[in-house]
């Protein structure tokens, strides 16, 4: 089972773009620590952390794009 999870995690890392990898790596590190502390489930925690990290990074990226678009759409005040 651990080999399967490790292969699934490695496959996920290989097929991600670099933008998603940043969230995945941060989430996987935190998830691995939490999983290890929770009962020696570091690999399972890393996979879960990767999924959550990617989701949070995607949401952050979307909000930043929307904010930039709003700033771009605002008219400049005339002097």
Buried (B, 14 or more C-beta within 10 A) or exposed (E): EEEEBEEEBEEBBEEBEEEBBBBBBBBBBBBBBBBBEEEEBBBBBBBBBBBBBBBEBEEEBEEEEEEEEEEEEEEEEEE
